[in-house]
């Protein structure tokens, strides 16, 4: 039996927790695209899932994960999903605070790029919307949407920065 779920996340940790909650209920992730998840019914609690921004990862990285019995599940764009049998114990994709901090920086670079693109497109649409264009209402509406996206992305950037700062403090405590 398959289950299709539409759900959009900006917070990768919340998404991962939700996918793991689905696995606890016996729904195993089979495929995903932005906001669209396909699950297959199975035995509850059999797998633990992790997701990751994979931009710049080499085949060696995937080979290494395979040697650790970490199974690749699905990929869409720069996001990948993995799983491992619960019976083999918990697993993390990042073994230390330094690698997690580096990962959070890469996530923020992506968020900043999306933010800057929306600022640029928003101002272009606003400029067109304030002009003599016949589509001025549409352009003004689209620019409003772009600026809402900018605000949402700024909140996500701040969230990631807060996580990164907490890890940096933790790292400093252990090293200090």
PyMOL commands that set and color helices and strands:
alter all, ss='L'
color gray80, all
select helices_A, chain A and resi 12-24+59-67+86-88+97-130+136-175
alter helices_A, ss='H'
color red, helices_A
select strands_A, chain A and resi 2-6+27-33+36-41+47-53+71-76+79-85
alter strands_A, ss='S'
color yellow, strands_A
deselect
rebuild
show_as cartoon
